[in-house]
Amino acid sequence: MTAITQQNETDQPEAQKDVAQRSSTEPLIFERSKPGRRGYQLPALDVPEQALEDLLPAGLHRSEIADEVEVSEVDVIRHFTRLSKLNVSIDAGLYPLGSCTMKHNPRINEEIARVPGFAHSHPMQAEHQVQGNLELLWWLEQTLKEIFGMPRVTLQPVAGAHGELTGILMVHKALAKSGNARKYILIPDSAHGTNPASAAFAGYEIRELKSNSRGTVDLSTLAEAVTEDVAALMVTVPNTLGVFESEIKQMADILHAKGAYLYCDGANLNSFVGIARPGDMGIDVIHSNLHKTFSTPHGGGGPGAGPVGISERLLPYLPTPTVERREDGTFYLDYDHPDSIGRMRAFHGNFNVLVRALTYMRSMGPTGLRRIAQLAVLNANYIRARLRKFYHLPYDAPTLHEVVFSDKNQTAKDVHTLDIAKRLMDYGFHPPTIYFPLIVSGALMIEPTESEPKEELDAFCDAMIAIARECEERPELVRSAPHTTPVRRLDEARAARQPVLRWKK
Amino acid sequence: MSNLPDPADPASSHRFISNAGQDIREMLAVVGVDSIDRLFDTIPADVKLDRLLDIPGPWSEIESRRWFRALAARNVTAVDHVSFLGGGAYAHAQPACVDQLLLRAEFLTAYTPYQPEVSQGTLQSIFEYQTHQCLLTGLDVANASLYDGSTALCEAVLMAERLVKGKTKVVLAKSIHPHYLQTVRTYIQNLGIEIVEVGWGEDGRVDLDALRAATGGAFAVAVQSPNFFGVIEDYDAVAEASGDLTKIAVVAEATSFGILTPPGQHRFDICVGEGQAWGVPTQFGGPYVGFMVVREALKRHMPGRLVGETVDVDGKRAYVLTLATREQHIRRGKATSNICTNQALIALAANMYLSLMGKEGLREVATQCLQKTAYLRRKLRGIPAVELPFSGPVYNELVVRTPFPATQILADLEHEKILGGIPLGEFYEDRDRDFLVAVTELHTREQLDQYAAALTAAISRERR
């Protein structure tokens, strides 16, 4: 892959400039609107029409939706096709956003989710009419129970953060039942921002735990922090540096001895699925982002799903309803959990995301799931081995599925993480997660996943090495990157200071 | 671990994982270890699994199709029956090109647009989606999406609570979708917020006197319109009775914006709801898309992502995630919400639907829903044993009562291949004979006539 360094715009013929302009910008759909255009057709109304004033009270009848668009189907297809071309995606190549597990999204998942019997089933149908759906949910729970090594899993949460809230609400309820809900949730300083936010929404205050020099939690720090007021520790395993908490069982013991719970953020489950099980580590609650480990497409920011597995002592507090199987092999929704935290969302969660995830689990099977972790970890360690001569590795501990570098080697030339990320775009790669985890200054967090072939990893490493060289030899080139994207270096301060959050005529 | 497969053995390759035999050996050499197992040395042996997981698979596509299709075939659905089910999930026509465009990998397999230079497609689409929401609701600022209608109401209640210091009571109409009310109870259980529910009158609309009486000490009022019974609320009267409290409108049937005046026009401050009705398949309840639109003054209190317009270094118009200091990745424990992953792809589908239908189409869909429901309502009124308990105006859904248990009547209708409604006894103690019937533009006059005939027949069968 060759980097395009500088575009010489002065030599470009006018007409070609228009072509470039056309492929790099697209008007808003509202700007394409012309009176009289239409993108729909309905059958003619086949019932006798009644006067509107007989059907709607005066004052509640809208005469028009001012400024709504008028475009044809052609306009719409062109518009969204052109917009799509302004995105990069996992189907086009490595998308190494750390913590996001951007893996291959198999299309059989999409096909199964669109089977009409699933797609057009209605959430308020009677149980006997949706036995297929209930059986599918039951099987997904059985599968996740085995993967987690835990006695039950709720499928209601529709995102990782939603799962966190569900889990901490269960912890709160369990503690409240035993007389004292307690006050604090402990969270390491390397955690995802959703952890403290979810804990706060569940009614807790946050106490931050300092990571040690390996980036992990010290048992002595933990033991000191776990007072009678602590409800739980929320820990990401492996943590956001990719380092496994080797003393996880001892951590669980410390918490359990004080009556507190161990919550595991399962965002990084991809690194140990089929290799080890949270339930065997003493973990009481784990959420798994199905859009990460189990391949449901990220869709530009959702939809996802965040099922939560729990240990024995949290069983009474599961959200309702649960899906149960009768002896005769039929399935039903069980609302009879008097101590339940309640319902986390209307209906049955993101059902058609769950369909995709179970399809994937069946495609992988026990050998495939194990292979996911093995190759995800090998791929990440390969990148680490190839790049560590060129980029600073702030934590030297062995890592699993991701590797976090910093910009320490490059700052001398006044080149920073953001510049490196932007320059990667010129080489055709989506940048890694940057400036996270917060415990690393100028972090570059790289998660390749198991999907990537060696050639793609090599091309990425070659690009990173070329950029490291550019930082030495032509730092200005990196500082002013990207040079080849449809737009470059947006004025984010202006966006926040003078917010324009909608189109206006 | 002798029984476990060797990853470098070509027999253990998998179609979704590129690297195999030779690649693995070469990569191990670069890493400097002799086996993949060594890379997992930091996981203590006593928590390592010494066996394979006990789950089915790996399956080929052929096997997956066989099993999942057999499961789907065990469902009785709108595919082979005529469905009149609504209650927060409505079957409307989705234009063919929406799903085709959604399958474009550049949308489907991208993630949250953190890097604007390579995500303008997603960002611009969200900006357009936000604009549609503003136009439809008559309010000023919309976010990029929330999970669904129920959790959107939770976020609205929590947001309203933050706006007012020292007040802990929220007034909710009891005619809001029961699942939404249950979800709010779950969300607020540890936050010291008290819920007061207000009932309805003869017309099925919120009881204004009770509402007025409940407002003392409260920070917000929320009503749903059309409400769970399909009845359209009188926004002005509700606003008047709510005084200066924050007013939240909940809309679970989003096609109704095509013909009903928007809450922003009636002094409401926040509109939240469910966007599924914009052509998203009912798919057993999800994924759907929650929306939230607020007055300008509230924008910095909003939960969720926001996309704003700006310029790039060359002065070109461009879009970017903005006002992020409200969000969990910056503000952590003090964020306006814990939401991160939302429903971006469904919001994109909504943008496509709203653009295709456009100004006239949205109105026509809404008109057809209104007219066809009115037609059915008139037909049902003509059946002697049928009672329509609520006299208020309806949009595309209504409550029907017969002298017999609703579940029995609905079972009779199912014999005629009609999914005849949602029994209300599950949600309200005194409503065993009531069921909720929804009509959309998909129903033909013939189907509506058949419904009335089948209901008449069911009642006489129960009489016998």
Boltz contact constraints between the chains, C-beta under 6 A:
constraints:
  - contact:
      token1: [A, 28]
      token2: [B, 128]
      max_distance: 6.0
  - contact:
      token1: [A, 29]
      token2: [B, 128]
      max_distance: 6.0
  - contact:
      token1: [A, 29]
      token2: [B, 355]
      max_distance: 6.0
  - contact:
      token1: [A, 39]
      token2: [B, 356]
      max_distance: 6.0
  - contact:
      token1: [A, 39]
      token2: [B, 358]
      max_distance: 6.0
  - contact:
      token1: [A, 40]
      token2: [B, 356]
      max_distance: 6.0
  - contact:
      token1: [A, 40]
      token2: [B, 357]
      max_distance: 6.0
  - contact:
      token1: [A, 40]
      token2: [B, 361]
      max_distance: 6.0
  - contact:
      token1: [A, 42]
      token2: [B, 364]
      max_distance: 6.0
  - contact:
      token1: [A, 42]
      token2: [B, 441]
      max_distance: 6.0
  - contact:
      token1: [A, 45]
      token2: [B, 368]
      max_distance: 6.0
  - contact:
      token1: [A, 45]
      token2: [B, 371]
      max_distance: 6.0
  - contact:
      token1: [A, 46]
      token2: [B, 445]
      max_distance: 6.0
  - contact:
      token1: [A, 47]
      token2: [B, 371]
      max_distance: 6.0
  - contact:
      token1: [A, 47]
      token2: [B, 372]
      max_distance: 6.0
  - contact:
      token1: [A, 47]
      token2: [B, 375]
      max_distance: 6.0
  - contact:
      token1: [A, 47]
      token2: [B, 445]
      max_distance: 6.0
  - contact:
      token1: [A, 49]
      token2: [B, 371]
      max_distance: 6.0
  - contact:
      token1: [A, 50]
      token2: [B, 374]
      max_distance: 6.0
  - contact:
      token1: [A, 55]
      token2: [B, 370]
      max_distance: 6.0
  - contact:
      token1: [A, 55]
      token2: [B, 374]
      max_distance: 6.0
  - contact:
      token1: [A, 56]
      token2: [B, 393]
      max_distance: 6.0
  - contact:
      token1: [A, 57]
      token2: [B, 393]
      max_distance: 6.0
  - contact:
      token1: [A, 60]
      token2: [B, 260]
      max_distance: 6.0
  - contact:
      token1: [A, 60]
      token2: [B, 261]
      max_distance: 6.0
  - contact:
      token1: [A, 62]
      token2: [B, 259]
      max_distance: 6.0
  - contact:
      token1: [A, 62]
      token2: [B, 260]
      max_distance: 6.0
  - contact:
      token1: [A, 62]
      token2: [B, 261]
      max_distance: 6.0
  - contact:
      token1: [A, 65]
      token2: [B, 135]
      max_distance: 6.0
  - contact:
      token1: [A, 65]
      token2: [B, 359]
      max_distance: 6.0
  - contact:
      token1: [A, 67]
      token2: [B, 135]
      max_distance: 6.0
  - contact:
      token1: [A, 68]
      token2: [B, 135]
      max_distance: 6.0
  - contact:
      token1: [A, 68]
      token2: [B, 358]
      max_distance: 6.0
  - contact:
      token1: [A, 68]
      token2: [B, 359]
      max_distance: 6.0
  - contact:
      token1: [A, 69]
      token2: [B, 355]
      max_distance: 6.0
  - contact:
      token1: [A, 69]
      token2: [B, 358]
      max_distance: 6.0
  - contact:
      token1: [A, 70]
      token2: [B, 358]
      max_distance: 6.0
  - contact:
      token1: [A, 70]
      token2: [B, 359]
      max_distance: 6.0
  - contact:
      token1: [A, 76]
      token2: [B, 355]
      max_distance: 6.0
  - contact:
      token1: [A, 76]
      token2: [B, 356]
      max_distance: 6.0
  - contact:
      token1: [A, 77]
      token2: [B, 97]
      max_distance: 6.0
  - contact:
      token1: [A, 80]
      token2: [B, 101]
      max_distance: 6.0
  - contact:
      token1: [A, 83]
      token2: [B, 121]
      max_distance: 6.0
  - contact:
      token1: [A, 83]
      token2: [B, 124]
      max_distance: 6.0
  - contact:
      token1: [A, 83]
      token2: [B, 125]
      max_distance: 6.0
  - contact:
      token1: [A, 84]
      token2: [B, 104]
      max_distance: 6.0
  - contact:
      token1: [A, 84]
      token2: [B, 106]
      max_distance: 6.0
  - contact:
      token1: [A, 84]
      token2: [B, 107]
      max_distance: 6.0
  - contact:
      token1: [A, 84]
      token2: [B, 121]
      max_distance: 6.0
  - contact:
      token1: [A, 86]
      token2: [B, 120]
      max_distance: 6.0
  - contact:
      token1: [A, 86]
      token2: [B, 121]
      max_distance: 6.0
  - contact:
      token1: [A, 87]
      token2: [B, 106]
      max_distance: 6.0
  - contact:
      token1: [A, 87]
      token2: [B, 110]
      max_distance: 6.0
  - contact:
      token1: [A, 87]
      token2: [B, 119]
      max_distance: 6.0
  - contact:
      token1: [A, 87]
      token2: [B, 121]
      max_distance: 6.0
  - contact:
      token1: [A, 87]
      token2: [B, 122]
      max_distance: 6.0
  - contact:
      token1: [A, 88]
      token2: [B, 118]
      max_distance: 6.0
  - contact:
      token1: [A, 89]
      token2: [B, 105]
      max_distance: 6.0
  - contact:
      token1: [A, 89]
      token2: [B, 106]
      max_distance: 6.0
  - contact:
      token1: [A, 89]
      token2: [B, 109]
      max_distance: 6.0
  - contact:
      token1: [A, 89]
      token2: [B, 110]
      max_distance: 6.0
  - contact:
      token1: [A, 90]
      token2: [B, 109]
      max_distance: 6.0
  - contact:
      token1: [A, 91]
      token2: [B, 105]
      max_distance: 6.0
  - contact:
      token1: [A, 91]
      token2: [B, 109]
      max_distance: 6.0
  - contact:
      token1: [A, 97]
      token2: [B, 111]
      max_distance: 6.0
  - contact:
      token1: [A, 100]
      token2: [B, 111]
      max_distance: 6.0
  - contact:
      token1: [A, 104]
      token2: [B, 16]
      max_distance: 6.0
  - contact:
      token1: [A, 105]
      token2: [B, 109]
      max_distance: 6.0
  - contact:
      token1: [A, 106]
      token2: [B, 16]
      max_distance: 6.0
  - contact:
      token1: [A, 108]
      token2: [B, 61]
      max_distance: 6.0
  - contact:
      token1: [A, 108]
      token2: [B, 64]
      max_distance: 6.0
  - contact:
      token1: [A, 112]
      token2: [B, 68]
      max_distance: 6.0
  - contact:
      token1: [A, 115]
      token2: [B, 69]
      max_distance: 6.0
  - contact:
      token1: [A, 115]
      token2: [B, 72]
      max_distance: 6.0
  - contact:
      token1: [A, 116]
      token2: [B, 79]
      max_distance: 6.0
  - contact:
      token1: [A, 117]
      token2: [B, 72]
      max_distance: 6.0
  - contact:
      token1: [A, 117]
      token2: [B, 73]
      max_distance: 6.0
  - contact:
      token1: [A, 117]
      token2: [B, 75]
      max_distance: 6.0
  - contact:
      token1: [A, 117]
      token2: [B, 77]
      max_distance: 6.0
  - contact:
      token1: [A, 118]
      token2: [B, 72]
      max_distance: 6.0
  - contact:
      token1: [A, 119]
      token2: [B, 281]
      max_distance: 6.0
  - contact:
      token1: [A, 119]
      token2: [B, 283]
      max_distance: 6.0
  - contact:
      token1: [A, 120]
      token2: [B, 77]
      max_distance: 6.0
  - contact:
      token1: [A, 120]
      token2: [B, 78]
      max_distance: 6.0
  - contact:
      token1: [A, 120]
      token2: [B, 79]
      max_distance: 6.0
  - contact:
      token1: [A, 120]
      token2: [B, 281]
      max_distance: 6.0
  - contact:
      token1: [A, 121]
      token2: [B, 75]
      max_distance: 6.0
  - contact:
      token1: [A, 121]
      token2: [B, 77]
      max_distance: 6.0
  - contact:
      token1: [A, 121]
      token2: [B, 284]
      max_distance: 6.0
  - contact:
      token1: [A, 122]
      token2: [B, 85]
      max_distance: 6.0
  - contact:
      token1: [A, 122]
      token2: [B, 89]
      max_distance: 6.0
  - contact:
      token1: [A, 122]
      token2: [B, 282]
      max_distance: 6.0
  - contact:
      token1: [A, 123]
      token2: [B, 89]
      max_distance: 6.0
  - contact:
      token1: [A, 123]
      token2: [B, 284]
      max_distance: 6.0
  - contact:
      token1: [A, 123]
      token2: [B, 285]
      max_distance: 6.0
  - contact:
      token1: [A, 124]
      token2: [B, 85]
      max_distance: 6.0
  - contact:
      token1: [A, 124]
      token2: [B, 87]
      max_distance: 6.0
  - contact:
      token1: [A, 124]
      token2: [B, 422]
      max_distance: 6.0
  - contact:
      token1: [A, 129]
      token2: [B, 76]
      max_distance: 6.0
  - contact:
      token1: [A, 130]
      token2: [B, 75]
      max_distance: 6.0
  - contact:
      token1: [A, 131]
      token2: [B, 74]
      max_distance: 6.0
  - contact:
      token1: [A, 132]
      token2: [B, 71]
      max_distance: 6.0
  - contact:
      token1: [A, 132]
      token2: [B, 72]
      max_distance: 6.0
  - contact:
      token1: [A, 132]
      token2: [B, 74]
      max_distance: 6.0
  - contact:
      token1: [A, 132]
      token2: [B, 75]
      max_distance: 6.0
  - contact:
      token1: [A, 133]
      token2: [B, 75]
      max_distance: 6.0
  - contact:
      token1: [A, 133]
      token2: [B, 284]
      max_distance: 6.0
  - contact:
      token1: [A, 135]
      token2: [B, 71]
      max_distance: 6.0
  - contact:
      token1: [A, 136]
      token2: [B, 71]
      max_distance: 6.0
  - contact:
      token1: [A, 143]
      token2: [B, 55]
      max_distance: 6.0
  - contact:
      token1: [A, 146]
      token2: [B, 53]
      max_distance: 6.0
  - contact:
      token1: [A, 146]
      token2: [B, 54]
      max_distance: 6.0
  - contact:
      token1: [A, 146]
      token2: [B, 55]
      max_distance: 6.0
  - contact:
      token1: [A, 158]
      token2: [B, 147]
      max_distance: 6.0
  - contact:
      token1: [A, 159]
      token2: [B, 341]
      max_distance: 6.0
  - contact:
      token1: [A, 161]
      token2: [B, 338]
      max_distance: 6.0
  - contact:
      token1: [A, 161]
      token2: [B, 339]
      max_distance: 6.0
  - contact:
      token1: [A, 161]
      token2: [B, 340]
      max_distance: 6.0
  - contact:
      token1: [A, 172]
      token2: [B, 190]
      max_distance: 6.0
  - contact:
      token1: [A, 193]
      token2: [B, 328]
      max_distance: 6.0
  - contact:
      token1: [A, 193]
      token2: [B, 329]
      max_distance: 6.0
  - contact:
      token1: [A, 193]
      token2: [B, 332]
      max_distance: 6.0
  - contact:
      token1: [A, 194]
      token2: [B, 328]
      max_distance: 6.0
  - contact:
      token1: [A, 194]
      token2: [B, 338]
      max_distance: 6.0
  - contact:
      token1: [A, 194]
      token2: [B, 340]
      max_distance: 6.0
  - contact:
      token1: [A, 196]
      token2: [B, 332]
      max_distance: 6.0
  - contact:
      token1: [A, 196]
      token2: [B, 333]
      max_distance: 6.0
  - contact:
      token1: [A, 197]
      token2: [B, 328]
      max_distance: 6.0
  - contact:
      token1: [A, 197]
      token2: [B, 335]
      max_distance: 6.0
  - contact:
      token1: [A, 197]
      token2: [B, 338]
      max_distance: 6.0
  - contact:
      token1: [A, 198]
      token2: [B, 338]
      max_distance: 6.0
  - contact:
      token1: [A, 200]
      token2: [B, 333]
      max_distance: 6.0
  - contact:
      token1: [A, 201]
      token2: [B, 338]
      max_distance: 6.0
  - contact:
      token1: [A, 202]
      token2: [B, 190]
      max_distance: 6.0
  - contact:
      token1: [A, 203]
      token2: [B, 190]
      max_distance: 6.0
  - contact:
      token1: [A, 203]
      token2: [B, 191]
      max_distance: 6.0
  - contact:
      token1: [A, 206]
      token2: [B, 333]
      max_distance: 6.0
  - contact:
      token1: [A, 244]
      token2: [B, 42]
      max_distance: 6.0
  - contact:
      token1: [A, 244]
      token2: [B, 43]
      max_distance: 6.0
  - contact:
      token1: [A, 246]
      token2: [B, 42]
      max_distance: 6.0
  - contact:
      token1: [A, 246]
      token2: [B, 44]
      max_distance: 6.0
  - contact:
      token1: [A, 274]
      token2: [B, 53]
      max_distance: 6.0
  - contact:
      token1: [A, 275]
      token2: [B, 40]
      max_distance: 6.0
  - contact:
      token1: [A, 276]
      token2: [B, 43]
      max_distance: 6.0
  - contact:
      token1: [A, 276]
      token2: [B, 47]
      max_distance: 6.0
  - contact:
      token1: [A, 276]
      token2: [B, 48]
      max_distance: 6.0
  - contact:
      token1: [A, 276]
      token2: [B, 49]
      max_distance: 6.0
  - contact:
      token1: [A, 280]
      token2: [B, 47]
      max_distance: 6.0
  - contact:
      token1: [A, 281]
      token2: [B, 47]
      max_distance: 6.0
  - contact:
      token1: [A, 297]
      token2: [B, 108]
      max_distance: 6.0
  - contact:
      token1: [A, 297]
      token2: [B, 109]
      max_distance: 6.0
  - contact:
      token1: [A, 298]
      token2: [B, 111]
      max_distance: 6.0
  - contact:
      token1: [A, 299]
      token2: [B, 344]
      max_distance: 6.0
  - contact:
      token1: [A, 299]
      token2: [B, 345]
      max_distance: 6.0
  - contact:
      token1: [A, 300]
      token2: [B, 107]
      max_distance: 6.0
  - contact:
      token1: [A, 300]
      token2: [B, 110]
      max_distance: 6.0
  - contact:
      token1: [A, 300]
      token2: [B, 122]
      max_distance: 6.0
  - contact:
      token1: [A, 300]
      token2: [B, 344]
      max_distance: 6.0
  - contact:
      token1: [A, 301]
      token2: [B, 112]
      max_distance: 6.0
  - contact:
      token1: [A, 301]
      token2: [B, 342]
      max_distance: 6.0
  - contact:
      token1: [A, 301]
      token2: [B, 344]
      max_distance: 6.0
  - contact:
      token1: [A, 302]
      token2: [B, 341]
      max_distance: 6.0
  - contact:
      token1: [A, 302]
      token2: [B, 342]
      max_distance: 6.0
  - contact:
      token1: [A, 302]
      token2: [B, 343]
      max_distance: 6.0
  - contact:
      token1: [A, 302]
      token2: [B, 344]
      max_distance: 6.0
  - contact:
      token1: [A, 303]
      token2: [B, 287]
      max_distance: 6.0
  - contact:
      token1: [A, 303]
      token2: [B, 343]
      max_distance: 6.0
  - contact:
      token1: [A, 304]
      token2: [B, 341]
      max_distance: 6.0
  - contact:
      token1: [A, 341]
      token2: [B, 186]
      max_distance: 6.0
  - contact:
      token1: [A, 342]
      token2: [B, 182]
      max_distance: 6.0
  - contact:
      token1: [A, 342]
      token2: [B, 185]
      max_distance: 6.0
  - contact:
      token1: [A, 342]
      token2: [B, 186]
      max_distance: 6.0
  - contact:
      token1: [A, 343]
      token2: [B, 182]
      max_distance: 6.0
  - contact:
      token1: [A, 343]
      token2: [B, 183]
      max_distance: 6.0
  - contact:
      token1: [A, 343]
      token2: [B, 186]
      max_distance: 6.0
  - contact:
      token1: [A, 344]
      token2: [B, 186]
      max_distance: 6.0
  - contact:
      token1: [A, 345]
      token2: [B, 150]
      max_distance: 6.0
  - contact:
      token1: [A, 345]
      token2: [B, 151]
      max_distance: 6.0
  - contact:
      token1: [A, 345]
      token2: [B, 183]
      max_distance: 6.0
  - contact:
      token1: [A, 346]
      token2: [B, 148]
      max_distance: 6.0
  - contact:
      token1: [A, 346]
      token2: [B, 150]
      max_distance: 6.0
  - contact:
      token1: [A, 346]
      token2: [B, 179]
      max_distance: 6.0
  - contact:
      token1: [A, 347]
      token2: [B, 285]
      max_distance: 6.0
  - contact:
      token1: [A, 348]
      token2: [B, 284]
      max_distance: 6.0
  - contact:
      token1: [A, 348]
      token2: [B, 285]
      max_distance: 6.0
  - contact:
      token1: [A, 349]
      token2: [B, 286]
      max_distance: 6.0
  - contact:
      token1: [A, 350]
      token2: [B, 286]
      max_distance: 6.0
  - contact:
      token1: [A, 350]
      token2: [B, 287]
      max_distance: 6.0
  - contact:
      token1: [A, 351]
      token2: [B, 283]
      max_distance: 6.0
  - contact:
      token1: [A, 351]
      token2: [B, 284]
      max_distance: 6.0
  - contact:
      token1: [A, 351]
      token2: [B, 285]
      max_distance: 6.0
  - contact:
      token1: [A, 351]
      token2: [B, 286]
      max_distance: 6.0
  - contact:
      token1: [A, 352]
      token2: [B, 283]
      max_distance: 6.0
  - contact:
      token1: [A, 353]
      token2: [B, 287]
      max_distance: 6.0
  - contact:
      token1: [A, 359]
      token2: [B, 64]
      max_distance: 6.0
  - contact:
      token1: [A, 362]
      token2: [B, 57]
      max_distance: 6.0
  - contact:
      token1: [A, 362]
      token2: [B, 59]
      max_distance: 6.0
  - contact:
      token1: [A, 362]
      token2: [B, 64]
      max_distance: 6.0
  - contact:
      token1: [A, 363]
      token2: [B, 59]
      max_distance: 6.0
  - contact:
      token1: [A, 364]
      token2: [B, 57]
      max_distance: 6.0
  - contact:
      token1: [A, 364]
      token2: [B, 58]
      max_distance: 6.0
  - contact:
      token1: [A, 365]
      token2: [B, 57]
      max_distance: 6.0
  - contact:
      token1: [A, 365]
      token2: [B, 58]
      max_distance: 6.0
  - contact:
      token1: [A, 366]
      token2: [B, 52]
      max_distance: 6.0
  - contact:
      token1: [A, 366]
      token2: [B, 53]
      max_distance: 6.0
  - contact:
      token1: [A, 366]
      token2: [B, 55]
      max_distance: 6.0
  - contact:
      token1: [A, 367]
      token2: [B, 5]
      max_distance: 6.0
  - contact:
      token1: [A, 368]
      token2: [B, 14]
      max_distance: 6.0
  - contact:
      token1: [A, 368]
      token2: [B, 58]
      max_distance: 6.0
  - contact:
      token1: [A, 371]
      token2: [B, 14]
      max_distance: 6.0
  - contact:
      token1: [A, 371]
      token2: [B, 17]
      max_distance: 6.0
  - contact:
      token1: [A, 374]
      token2: [B, 7]
      max_distance: 6.0
  - contact:
      token1: [A, 374]
      token2: [B, 36]
      max_distance: 6.0
  - contact:
      token1: [A, 375]
      token2: [B, 17]
      max_distance: 6.0
  - contact:
      token1: [A, 375]
      token2: [B, 19]
      max_distance: 6.0
  - contact:
      token1: [A, 377]
      token2: [B, 39]
      max_distance: 6.0
  - contact:
      token1: [A, 378]
      token2: [B, 27]
      max_distance: 6.0
  - contact:
      token1: [A, 378]
      token2: [B, 36]
      max_distance: 6.0
  - contact:
      token1: [A, 381]
      token2: [B, 31]
      max_distance: 6.0
  - contact:
      token1: [A, 381]
      token2: [B, 39]
      max_distance: 6.0
  - contact:
      token1: [A, 382]
      token2: [B, 27]
      max_distance: 6.0
  - contact:
      token1: [A, 382]
      token2: [B, 30]
      max_distance: 6.0
  - contact:
      token1: [A, 382]
      token2: [B, 31]
      max_distance: 6.0
  - contact:
      token1: [A, 385]
      token2: [B, 30]
      max_distance: 6.0
  - contact:
      token1: [A, 385]
      token2: [B, 31]
      max_distance: 6.0
  - contact:
      token1: [A, 398]
      token2: [B, 42]
      max_distance: 6.0
  - contact:
      token1: [A, 425]
      token2: [B, 117]
      max_distance: 6.0
  - contact:
      token1: [A, 425]
      token2: [B, 118]
      max_distance: 6.0
  - contact:
      token1: [A, 430]
      token2: [B, 118]
      max_distance: 6.0
  - contact:
      token1: [A, 431]
      token2: [B, 115]
      max_distance: 6.0
  - contact:
      token1: [A, 450]
      token2: [B, 17]
      max_distance: 6.0
  - contact:
      token1: [A, 453]
      token2: [B, 18]
      max_distance: 6.0
  - contact:
      token1: [A, 454]
      token2: [B, 19]
      max_distance: 6.0
  - contact:
      token1: [A, 454]
      token2: [B, 23]
      max_distance: 6.0
  - contact:
      token1: [A, 482]
      token2: [B, 117]
      max_distance: 6.0
  - contact:
      token1: [A, 485]
      token2: [B, 117]
      max_distance: 6.0
  - contact:
      token1: [A, 486]
      token2: [B, 120]
      max_distance: 6.0
  - contact:
      token1: [A, 487]
      token2: [B, 117]
      max_distance: 6.0
  - contact:
      token1: [A, 487]
      token2: [B, 312]
      max_distance: 6.0
  - contact:
      token1: [A, 487]
      token2: [B, 316]
      max_distance: 6.0
  - contact:
      token1: [A, 487]
      token2: [B, 318]
      max_distance: 6.0
  - contact:
      token1: [A, 488]
      token2: [B, 312]
      max_distance: 6.0
  - contact:
      token1: [A, 488]
      token2: [B, 313]
      max_distance: 6.0
  - contact:
      token1: [A, 489]
      token2: [B, 312]
      max_distance: 6.0
  - contact:
      token1: [A, 489]
      token2: [B, 313]
      max_distance: 6.0
  - contact:
      token1: [A, 490]
      token2: [B, 116]
      max_distance: 6.0
  - contact:
      token1: [A, 490]
      token2: [B, 310]
      max_distance: 6.0
  - contact:
      token1: [A, 490]
      token2: [B, 312]
      max_distance: 6.0
  - contact:
      token1: [A, 490]
      token2: [B, 318]
      max_distance: 6.0
  - contact:
      token1: [A, 490]
      token2: [B, 320]
      max_distance: 6.0
  - contact:
      token1: [A, 491]
      token2: [B, 310]
      max_distance: 6.0
  - contact:
      token1: [A, 491]
      token2: [B, 311]
      max_distance: 6.0
  - contact:
      token1: [A, 492]
      token2: [B, 320]
      max_distance: 6.0
  - contact:
      token1: [A, 494]
      token2: [B, 310]
      max_distance: 6.0
  - contact:
      token1: [A, 495]
      token2: [B, 308]
      max_distance: 6.0
  - contact:
      token1: [A, 495]
      token2: [B, 310]
      max_distance: 6.0
  - contact:
      token1: [A, 495]
      token2: [B, 320]
      max_distance: 6.0
  - contact:
      token1: [A, 495]
      token2: [B, 322]
      max_distance: 6.0
  - contact:
      token1: [A, 496]
      token2: [B, 322]
      max_distance: 6.0
  - contact:
      token1: [A, 496]
      token2: [B, 323]
      max_distance: 6.0
  - contact:
      token1: [A, 499]
      token2: [B, 308]
      max_distance: 6.0
  - contact:
      token1: [A, 500]
      token2: [B, 308]
      max_distance: 6.0
  - contact:
      token1: [A, 500]
      token2: [B, 309]
      max_distance: 6.0
  - contact:
      token1: [A, 501]
      token2: [B, 130]
      max_distance: 6.0
  - contact:
      token1: [A, 501]
      token2: [B, 141]
      max_distance: 6.0
  - contact:
      token1: [A, 501]
      token2: [B, 306]
      max_distance: 6.0
  - contact:
      token1: [A, 501]
      token2: [B, 308]
      max_distance: 6.0
  - contact:
      token1: [A, 502]
      token2: [B, 130]
      max_distance: 6.0
  - contact:
      token1: [A, 502]
      token2: [B, 131]
      max_distance: 6.0
  - contact:
      token1: [A, 502]
      token2: [B, 134]
      max_distance: 6.0
  - contact:
      token1: [A, 503]
      token2: [B, 131]
      max_distance: 6.0
